[in-house]
Amino acid sequence: MIDSLGKLLLDPLTGRWKGVAIGGSLLVWLVLGSIVLFTQEAGPTPRTWPVDCRRRPGQDRPLWCTVTEGSNLTVTIVILVVAAVIGTAFMSMALAPLVLRLAQAEGWARWPLLPAPLKWLHRGLAARRPRAYPTAVSPVGVQPTRVANRFAALAERVDQKFGLDIGLAWDVLVCVVPPEVRAQFVEKSQIALLNCQHVLLCVMATAGSVLLLPQWGWRAAALLAGAVMSLVMWRRLSATIDEYCDMVITTLLLHHSALYKALRLAPPAAADDARQRGRSLDKLIRSFIA
């Protein structure tokens, strides 16, 4: 259930190019370029090329010599910078689903020692924010991350209040809600994807800074600053998931009757009947996808 909800969150963004990622990618390369520029030793350094560019009669000049000669060098540098920025943005977009999988604690069961202290921490937080955590009777229990707990709580509350498996009913619900509501979900999921990209870009900038800085003191400072920025981006992602889950509950509350009407079923007449009718709706949806 938790994994399927995460997939649903990213589905509206599949194949979409987001220009905002260009800004983050450019910032990463500006930081790394600034480190290279300001850590160079003072004084002129001789320019050396990996190949011999002297002209010889009857021989073609290597491509390297052509692209680094005169004004061609400036053009080459601009092309390489643009390619690096766009390539980094595309790479961060391609890897963004992995960040969400990590946020959902997917696959963490293979390392049982890692989730244990995090689960203990979230058990303490659950008492202060019960709406964002599964209850004590939940079959999945408390999860090791805030995002995983939010998805687990969403699935449990939808089952308790509406009798629905949100993973099954979601595709139908998205089809029957008004276009403006659907647009809000797409916008929120795009924000979540950008937050995933920003987490990746913070990690990349931190790793590059640590590798390029010459002194251990500066490396430690870069590592600390990068960890703080990554944590901030991680919390922004978690907050976006919280808002997304709240939107799901609100949409179900306002439009769940449209689910029944779309499948030619009578909507529940009272709240007490909603769970039983939801079970029937689940069975009908399962019969179509089985």
Backbone hydrogen bonds in HBPLUS format (Angstrom, degrees):
<---DONOR---> <-ACCEPTOR-->    atom                        ^
c    i                          cat <-CA-CA->   ^        H-A-AA   ^      H-
h    n   atom  resd res      DA  || num        DHA   H-A  angle D-A-AA Bond
n    s   type  num  typ     dist DA aas  dist angle  dist       angle   num
A0005-LEU N   A0001-MET O   3.03 MM   4  6.27 155.2  2.09 152.0 157.9     1
A0006-GLY N   A0002-ILE O   3.13 MM   4  6.41 153.3  2.20 146.7 153.8     2
A0007-LYS N   A0003-ASP O   3.05 MM   4  6.37 152.7  2.13 148.5 155.9     3
A0008-LEU N   A0004-SER O   2.95 MM   4  6.22 154.6  2.02 144.9 152.0     4
A0009-LEU N   A0005-LEU O   2.99 MM   4  6.23 142.9  2.13 141.3 151.2     5
A0010-LEU N   A0006-GLY O   3.35 MM   4  6.69 143.5  2.49 141.5 149.1     6
A0010-LEU N   A0007-LYS O   3.12 MM   3  5.34 126.4  2.42  99.9 112.6     7
A0011-ASP N   A0007-LYS O   2.96 MM   4  6.07 135.4  2.16 148.9 162.0     8
A0013-LEU N   A0010-LEU O   2.91 MM   3  5.54 155.2  1.98 122.7 130.7     9
A0014-THR N   A0011-ASP O   3.21 MM   3  5.50 171.1  2.22 117.3 119.9    10
A0016-ARG N   A0013-LEU O   3.06 MM   3  5.45 162.1  2.10 140.0 135.9    11
A0021-ALA N   A0018-LYS O   3.24 MM   3  5.93 147.6  2.35 115.4 121.8    12
A0022-ILE N   A0019-GLY O   2.95 MM   3  5.39 145.3  2.07 110.0 120.0    13
A0023-GLY N   A0020-VAL O   3.10 MM   3  5.51 127.8  2.39 106.4 117.7    14
A0025-SER N   A0021-ALA O   3.00 MM   4  6.19 161.3  2.03 149.9 155.4    15
A0026-LEU N   A0022-ILE O   2.81 MM   4  5.98 160.7  1.84 153.4 158.7    16
A0027-LEU N   A0023-GLY O   3.01 MM   4  6.21 153.5  2.09 145.0 152.1    17
A0028-VAL N   A0024-GLY O   3.08 MM   4  6.36 150.7  2.17 144.6 151.8    18
A0029-TRP N   A0025-SER O   3.17 MM   4  6.53 162.2  2.21 152.3 155.4    19
A0030-LEU N   A0026-LEU O   2.90 MM   4  6.13 146.0  2.02 146.8 157.1    20
A0031-VAL N   A0027-LEU O   2.98 MM   4  6.19 156.9  2.03 148.5 153.8    21
A0032-LEU N   A0028-VAL O   3.03 MM   4  6.34 165.6  2.05 152.2 155.8    22
A0033-GLY N   A0029-TRP O   2.82 MM   4  5.81 157.5  1.87 140.6 147.9    23
A0034-SER N   A0030-LEU O   2.89 MM   4  5.95 153.1  1.96 142.1 149.3    24
A0035-ILE N   A0031-VAL O   3.06 MM   4  6.33 150.8  2.15 145.0 152.7    25
A0036-VAL N   A0032-LEU O   3.09 MM   4  6.40 160.2  2.13 149.3 153.8    26
A0037-LEU N   A0033-GLY O   2.93 MM   4  6.14 157.8  1.98 147.8 154.3    27
A0038-PHE N   A0034-SER O   2.93 MM   4  6.03 167.9  1.95 153.2 155.5    28
A0039-THR N   A0035-ILE O   3.09 MM   4  5.93 128.7  2.36 141.4 151.7    29
A0059-GLN N   A0056-ARG O   3.26 MM   3  5.75 156.4  2.32 139.4 136.2    30
A0065-CYS N   A0062-PRO O   3.09 MM   3  5.49 126.3  2.40 105.4 117.6    31
A0066-THR N   A0062-PRO O   3.36 MM   4  6.78 149.2  2.46 144.5 153.0    32
A0066-THR N   A0063-LEU O   3.04 MM   3  5.11 118.7  2.43  97.4 112.9    33
A0067-VAL N   A0063-LEU O   3.07 MM   4  6.35 164.6  2.10 164.5 166.3    34
A0072-ASN N   A0069-GLU O   3.03 MM   3  5.43 141.9  2.17 143.2 138.3    35
A0073-LEU N   A0070-GLY O   3.26 MM   3  5.97 153.8  2.33 114.6 119.9    36
A0075-VAL N   A0071-SER O   3.36 MM   4  6.74 163.4  2.39 151.4 154.9    37
A0076-THR N   A0072-ASN O   2.86 MM   4  6.04 158.3  1.91 148.9 155.4    38
A0077-ILE N   A0073-LEU O   2.94 MM   4  6.18 158.9  1.98 150.0 155.1    39
A0078-VAL N   A0074-THR O   3.00 MM   4  6.25 163.0  2.03 152.3 156.6    40
A0079-ILE N   A0075-VAL O   2.96 MM   4  6.19 162.9  1.99 152.5 156.9    41
A0080-LEU N   A0076-THR O   2.94 MM   4  6.16 160.8  1.98 150.1 155.5    42
A0081-VAL N   A0077-ILE O   2.89 MM   4  6.10 156.5  1.95 151.1 157.6    43
A0082-VAL N   A0078-VAL O   2.96 MM   4  6.14 169.4  1.97 154.7 157.3    44
A0083-ALA N   A0079-ILE O   2.89 MM   4  6.03 160.3  1.93 147.8 153.9    45
A0084-ALA N   A0080-LEU O   2.88 MM   4  6.03 151.5  1.96 142.4 150.3    46
A0085-VAL N   A0081-VAL O   2.94 MM   4  6.19 161.2  1.97 153.5 158.0    47
A0086-ILE N   A0082-VAL O   2.96 MM   4  6.12 175.8  1.96 156.5 157.9    48
A0087-GLY N   A0083-ALA O   2.82 MM   4  5.75 156.2  1.87 141.6 149.7    49
A0088-THR N   A0084-ALA O   2.92 MM   4  5.96 154.2  1.99 141.8 148.5    50
A0089-ALA N   A0085-VAL O   3.03 MM   4  6.26 154.3  2.10 145.6 152.8    51
A0090-PHE N   A0086-ILE O   2.93 MM   4  6.20 161.7  1.96 153.7 158.1    52
A0091-MET N   A0087-GLY O   2.90 MM   4  6.06 156.2  1.95 144.7 151.9    53
A0092-SER N   A0088-THR O   2.90 MM   4  6.08 157.8  1.95 147.4 153.0    54
A0093-MET N   A0089-ALA O   3.04 MM   4  6.28 147.6  2.15 142.4 151.2    55
A0094-ALA N   A0090-PHE O   2.90 MM   4  6.18 157.0  1.95 149.9 156.1    56
A0095-LEU N   A0091-MET O   3.00 MM   4  6.18 147.5  2.11 146.8 155.0    57
A0096-ALA N   A0093-MET O   3.30 MM   3  5.13 149.7  2.40  95.0 103.8    58
A0098-LEU N   A0095-LEU O   2.98 MM   3  5.44 133.6  2.21 111.1 123.5    59
A0099-VAL N   A0096-ALA O   2.98 MM   3  5.24 128.6  2.25 105.2 118.6    60
A0100-LEU N   A0096-ALA O   3.28 MM   4  6.74 154.6  2.35 152.1 158.6    61
A0101-ARG N   A0097-PRO O   2.96 MM   4  6.24 153.9  2.03 145.7 153.2    62
A0102-LEU N   A0098-LEU O   2.92 MM   4  6.15 150.8  2.01 141.7 149.6    63
A0103-ALA N   A0099-VAL O   2.83 MM   4  6.14 151.3  1.91 145.3 154.0    64
A0104-GLN N   A0100-LEU O   2.91 MM   4  6.17 135.5  2.11 142.0 153.7    65
A0106-GLU N   A0101-ARG O   3.02 MM   5  5.41 164.6  2.05 166.9 162.3    66
A0105-ALA N   A0102-LEU O   3.01 MM   3  5.05 159.2  2.06 105.9 111.3    67
A0108-TRP N   A0105-ALA O   3.34 MM   3  5.41 165.8  2.36 118.5 118.4    68
A0110-ARG N   A0107-GLY O   3.37 MM   3  6.14 168.5  2.38 117.2 120.0    69
A0111-TRP N   A0108-TRP O   2.96 MM   3  5.59 157.7  2.01 118.2 124.7    70
A0114-LEU N   A0111-TRP O   3.11 MM   3  5.76 146.2  2.23 118.9 127.2    71
A0119-LYS N   A0115-PRO O   2.78 MM   4  5.93 155.7  1.84 164.7 172.2    72
A0120-TRP N   A0116-ALA O   3.08 MM   4  6.33 157.2  2.13 150.2 156.5    73
A0121-LEU N   A0117-PRO O   3.04 MM   4  6.28 150.3  2.13 140.6 148.1    74
A0122-HIS N   A0118-LEU O   2.98 MM   4  6.26 159.0  2.02 148.6 153.8    75
A0123-ARG N   A0119-LYS O   2.89 MM   4  6.11 140.9  2.04 147.5 157.9    76
A0125-LEU N   A0121-LEU O   3.25 MM   4  6.64 146.9  2.37 139.2 148.5    77
A0126-ALA N   A0122-HIS O   2.88 MM   4  5.97 139.6  2.04 143.7 153.6    78
A0128-ARG N   A0125-LEU O   3.00 MM   3  5.41 137.3  2.19 108.3 119.7    79
A0129-ARG N   A0125-LEU O   3.09 MM   4  6.36 143.7  2.23 150.6 161.6    80
A0132-ALA N   A0129-ARG O   3.10 MM   3  5.69 148.1  2.21 117.2 125.3    81
A0133-TYR N   A0130-PRO O   3.26 MM   3  5.35 167.4  2.28 108.9 111.2    82
A0138-SER N   A0135-THR O   3.14 MM   3  5.36 164.2  2.17 109.8 114.1    83
A0149-ASN N   A0145-THR O   3.07 MM   4  6.26 158.1  2.12 146.2 152.4    84
A0150-ARG N   A0146-ARG O   2.96 MM   4  6.15 149.2  2.06 142.4 151.1    85
A0151-PHE N   A0147-VAL O   3.03 MM   4  6.31 159.9  2.07 154.6 158.6    86
A0152-ALA N   A0148-ALA O   2.98 MM   4  6.15 159.2  2.03 146.4 152.7    87
A0153-ALA N   A0149-ASN O   2.84 MM   4  6.00 157.3  1.90 146.9 153.1    88
A0154-LEU N   A0150-ARG O   2.95 MM   4  6.11 152.8  2.02 141.6 149.4    89
A0155-ALA N   A0151-PHE O   2.98 MM   4  6.23 167.2  1.99 153.1 155.4    90
A0156-GLU N   A0152-ALA O   3.03 MM   4  6.21 158.6  2.08 146.2 152.3    91
A0157-ARG N   A0153-ALA O   2.95 MM   4  6.08 162.1  1.98 150.7 155.2    92
A0158-VAL N   A0154-LEU O   2.97 MM   4  6.11 160.8  2.01 155.1 160.2    93
A0159-ASP N   A0155-ALA O   3.12 MM   4  6.22 152.9  2.19 138.9 146.4    94
A0160-GLN N   A0156-GLU O   2.93 MM   4  6.17 153.8  2.00 145.5 153.0    95
A0161-LYS N   A0157-ARG O   2.90 MM   4  5.94 167.7  1.92 150.6 153.6    96
A0162-PHE N   A0158-VAL O   2.92 MM   4  5.46 154.2  1.98 136.2 144.7    97
A0163-GLY N   A0159-ASP O   2.98 MM   4  4.31 131.9  2.22 108.1 117.6    98
A0168-LEU N   A0165-ASP O   2.91 MM   3  5.43 133.8  2.12 112.8 124.8    99
A0169-ALA N   A0165-ASP O   2.97 MM   4  6.20 166.4  1.99 158.7 163.0   100
A0170-TRP N   A0166-ILE O   2.98 MM   4  5.51 133.8  2.20 138.5 145.1   101
A0173-LEU N   A0169-ALA O   2.93 MM   4  6.10 161.9  1.96 157.3 163.3   102
A0174-VAL N   A0170-TRP O   2.90 MM   4  6.12 161.9  1.93 160.9 164.4   103
A0175-CYS N   A0171-ASP O   3.31 MM   4  6.49 143.1  2.45 135.4 144.2   104
A0175-CYS N   A0172-VAL O   3.11 MM   3  5.20 125.1  2.43  96.4 110.6   105
A0176-VAL N   A0172-VAL O   3.23 MM   4  6.52 138.2  2.41 145.7 156.4   106
A0176-VAL N   A0173-LEU O   3.15 MM   3  5.30 131.8  2.40  99.6 111.9   107
A0177-VAL N   A0173-LEU O   3.08 MM   4  6.15 138.0  2.27 155.7 164.4   108
A0181-VAL N   A0178-PRO O   3.03 MM   3  5.45 129.6  2.29 109.8 122.4   109
A0182-ARG N   A0178-PRO O   3.15 MM   4  6.53 160.6  2.19 154.8 160.6   110
A0183-ALA N   A0179-PRO O   2.89 MM   4  6.11 153.3  1.97 147.8 155.2   111
A0184-GLN N   A0180-GLU O   3.18 MM   4  6.39 142.2  2.33 133.5 142.3   112
A0184-GLN N   A0181-VAL O   3.11 MM   3  5.13 122.5  2.46  94.4 108.7   113
A0185-PHE N   A0181-VAL O   3.21 MM   4  6.62 151.5  2.30 148.3 155.0   114
A0186-VAL N   A0182-ARG O   3.05 MM   4  6.39 157.1  2.11 150.3 156.7   115
A0187-GLU N   A0183-ALA O   2.94 MM   4  6.14 161.5  1.98 148.2 153.1   116
A0188-LYS N   A0184-GLN O   2.96 MM   4  6.16 160.0  2.00 145.7 151.2   117
A0189-SER N   A0185-PHE O   2.90 MM   4  6.06 157.1  1.95 147.9 154.3   118
A0190-GLN N   A0186-VAL O   2.93 MM   4  6.13 146.9  2.04 145.4 154.5   119
A0191-ILE N   A0187-GLU O   3.06 MM   4  6.37 152.2  2.14 145.5 152.5   120
A0192-ALA N   A0188-LYS O   3.03 MM   4  6.34 151.6  2.11 143.4 151.2   121
A0193-LEU N   A0189-SER O   2.99 MM   4  6.26 154.2  2.05 144.3 150.6   122
A0194-LEU N   A0190-GLN O   2.98 MM   4  6.25 159.1  2.02 149.9 155.3   123
A0195-ASN N   A0191-ILE O   2.95 MM   4  6.21 151.7  2.03 146.3 154.2   124
A0196-CYS N   A0192-ALA O   3.00 MM   4  6.34 149.7  2.09 145.2 153.4   125
A0197-GLN N   A0193-LEU O   2.96 MM   4  6.33 154.5  2.03 148.3 155.3   126
A0198-HIS N   A0194-LEU O   2.87 MM   4  6.15 153.9  1.94 148.7 156.0   127
A0199-VAL N   A0195-ASN O   3.04 MM   4  6.32 148.5  2.14 145.0 152.7   128
A0200-LEU N   A0196-CYS O   3.19 MM   4  6.53 160.4  2.23 148.1 152.4   129
A0201-LEU N   A0197-GLN O   2.87 MM   4  6.17 161.0  1.91 154.6 160.1   130
A0202-CYS N   A0198-HIS O   2.96 MM   4  6.09 151.9  2.04 143.8 150.7   131
A0203-VAL N   A0199-VAL O   3.11 MM   4  6.39 156.5  2.16 147.3 153.4   132
A0204-MET N   A0200-LEU O   2.89 MM   4  6.18 158.0  1.94 152.7 159.2   133
A0205-ALA N   A0201-LEU O   2.90 MM   4  6.05 162.1  1.94 147.2 151.8   134
A0206-THR N   A0202-CYS O   2.97 MM   4  6.11 154.6  2.04 144.2 151.3   135
A0207-ALA N   A0203-VAL O   2.94 MM   4  6.14 166.0  1.96 152.2 155.6   136
A0208-GLY N   A0204-MET O   2.94 MM   4  6.09 166.5  1.96 152.3 156.3   137
A0209-SER N   A0205-ALA O   2.96 MM   4  6.02 156.0  2.02 142.5 149.2   138
A0210-VAL N   A0206-THR O   3.01 MM   4  6.21 161.3  2.04 152.1 156.6   139
A0211-LEU N   A0207-ALA O   3.12 MM   4  6.32 153.5  2.19 145.3 152.4   140
A0212-LEU N   A0208-GLY O   3.00 MM   4  6.13 146.6  2.12 145.7 154.5   141
A0213-LEU N   A0209-SER O   2.96 MM   4  5.89 158.7  2.01 153.6 157.1   142
A0219-ARG N   A0215-GLN O   3.02 MM   4  6.30 150.6  2.11 145.8 155.1   143
A0220-ALA N   A0216-TRP O   2.90 MM   4  6.10 155.8  1.96 146.9 152.2   144
A0221-ALA N   A0217-GLY O   3.05 MM   4  6.34 155.3  2.12 144.1 150.9   145
A0222-ALA N   A0218-TRP O   2.89 MM   4  6.10 158.4  1.93 148.3 154.1   146
A0223-LEU N   A0219-ARG O   2.86 MM   4  6.06 154.5  1.92 146.9 154.3   147
A0224-LEU N   A0220-ALA O   2.94 MM   4  6.17 156.0  2.00 146.7 152.7   148
A0225-ALA N   A0221-ALA O   2.90 MM   4  6.12 167.8  1.91 151.9 155.4   149
A0226-GLY N   A0222-ALA O   2.84 MM   4  5.92 159.2  1.89 146.4 152.7   150
A0227-ALA N   A0223-LEU O   2.93 MM   4  6.05 151.3  2.01 140.9 148.8   151
A0228-VAL N   A0224-LEU O   3.01 MM   4  6.27 156.0  2.07 149.9 156.0   152
A0229-MET N   A0225-ALA O   3.02 MM   4  6.27 164.5  2.04 150.6 154.6   153
A0230-SER N   A0226-GLY O   2.87 MM   4  6.00 159.6  1.92 148.3 154.4   154
A0231-LEU N   A0227-ALA O   2.95 MM   4  6.07 154.2  2.02 142.4 149.5   155
A0232-VAL N   A0228-VAL O   2.95 MM   4  6.24 152.9  2.02 147.2 154.8   156
A0233-MET N   A0229-MET O   2.98 MM   4  6.26 162.2  2.01 151.4 155.5   157
A0234-TRP N   A0230-SER O   2.86 MM   4  6.04 150.1  1.95 144.5 153.6   158
A0235-ARG N   A0231-LEU O   2.93 MM   4  6.16 154.7  1.99 148.3 154.1   159
A0236-ARG N   A0232-VAL O   2.99 MM   4  6.27 148.2  2.09 144.4 153.6   160
A0237-LEU N   A0233-MET O   2.97 MM   4  6.27 150.7  2.06 143.7 151.3   161
A0238-SER N   A0234-TRP O   2.99 MM   4  6.33 158.9  2.04 146.7 152.2   162
A0239-ALA N   A0235-ARG O   2.88 MM   4  6.10 156.2  1.94 146.7 153.1   163
A0240-THR N   A0236-ARG O   2.97 MM   4  6.18 150.5  2.05 144.3 152.1   164
A0241-ILE N   A0237-LEU O   3.02 MM   4  6.34 154.4  2.09 150.6 157.3   165
A0242-ASP N   A0238-SER O   2.99 MM   4  6.30 150.8  2.08 145.1 153.3   166
A0243-GLU N   A0239-ALA O   3.06 MM   4  6.38 159.4  2.11 147.2 151.6   167
A0244-TYR N   A0240-THR O   2.91 MM   4  6.15 153.3  1.98 146.2 154.4   168
A0245-CYS N   A0241-ILE O   2.93 MM   4  6.14 162.7  1.96 152.9 156.1   169
A0246-ASP N   A0242-ASP O   3.02 MM   4  6.29 155.7  2.08 148.7 155.6   170
A0247-MET N   A0243-GLU O   2.99 MM   4  6.24 149.4  2.09 144.1 152.3   171
A0248-VAL N   A0244-TYR O   3.03 MM   4  6.41 145.0  2.15 144.4 154.2   172
A0249-ILE N   A0245-CYS O   3.13 MM   4  6.47 162.5  2.16 152.6 155.2   173
A0250-THR N   A0246-ASP O   3.02 MM   4  6.24 166.7  2.04 150.8 154.6   174
A0251-THR N   A0247-MET O   2.88 MM   4  5.97 158.4  1.93 146.7 152.9   175
A0252-LEU N   A0248-VAL O   2.97 MM   4  6.18 159.0  2.01 151.0 156.4   176
A0253-LEU N   A0249-ILE O   2.99 MM   4  6.20 156.6  2.04 148.7 155.4   177
A0254-LEU N   A0250-THR O   3.05 MM   4  6.29 151.5  2.14 147.2 154.0   178
A0255-HIS N   A0251-THR O   2.81 MM   4  5.72 150.1  1.90 150.0 158.2   179
A0256-HIS N   A0252-LEU O   2.91 MM   4  4.74 126.9  2.20 138.0 135.1   180
A0258-ALA N   A0255-HIS O   3.00 MM   3  5.41 138.4  2.18 107.6 118.8   181
A0259-LEU N   A0256-HIS O   3.06 MM   3  5.36 138.5  2.24 103.5 114.5   182
A0261-LYS N   A0257-SER O   3.09 MM   4  6.41 164.7  2.11 152.9 157.2   183
A0262-ALA N   A0258-ALA O   2.94 MM   4  5.97 153.0  2.01 142.8 149.4   184
A0263-LEU N   A0259-LEU O   3.30 MM   4  6.56 142.4  2.46 140.4 149.2   185
A0263-LEU N   A0260-TYR O   3.18 MM   3  5.29 128.2  2.47  97.3 110.3   186
A0265-LEU N   A0260-TYR O   2.70 MM   5  4.72 170.2  1.71 142.5 143.1   187
A0264-ARG N   A0261-LYS O   3.14 MM   3  4.80 161.7  2.17 100.4 103.6   188
A0273-ASP N   A0270-ALA O   3.07 MM   3  5.39 139.1  2.25 104.2 115.3   189
A0274-ALA N   A0271-ALA O   3.18 MM   3  5.13 153.1  2.26 100.4 108.5   190
A0277-ARG N   A0273-ASP O   3.07 MM   4  6.23 165.7  2.09 155.8 160.2   191
A0278-GLY N   A0274-ALA O   2.84 MM   4  5.93 144.7  1.96 140.9 151.5   192
A0279-ARG N   A0275-ARG O   3.06 MM   4  6.38 146.4  2.18 145.1 152.6   193
A0280-SER N   A0276-GLN O   3.30 MM   4  6.67 154.0  2.37 143.5 149.6   194
A0281-LEU N   A0277-ARG O   2.94 MM   4  6.27 152.9  2.02 146.7 154.7   195
A0282-ASP N   A0278-GLY O   2.87 MM   4  6.12 154.0  1.94 148.8 155.7   196
A0283-LYS N   A0279-ARG O   3.05 MM   4  6.35 158.6  2.09 148.1 152.9   197
A0284-LEU N   A0280-SER O   3.08 MM   4  6.37 153.1  2.16 145.6 152.5   198
A0285-ILE N   A0281-LEU O   3.01 MM   4  6.29 162.3  2.04 153.2 157.3   199
A0286-ARG N   A0282-ASP O   2.88 MM   4  6.10 161.2  1.91 154.7 160.3   200
A0287-SER N   A0283-LYS O   3.00 MM   4  6.17 145.6  2.12 140.7 149.5   201
A0288-PHE N   A0285-ILE O   3.13 MM   3  5.30 135.0  2.34  99.3 111.2   202
A0289-ILE N   A0285-ILE O   3.24 MM   4  6.58 146.6  2.36 146.3 155.1   203
A0290-ALA N   A0286-ARG O   2.86 MM   4  5.71 125.4  2.17 146.4 158.1   204
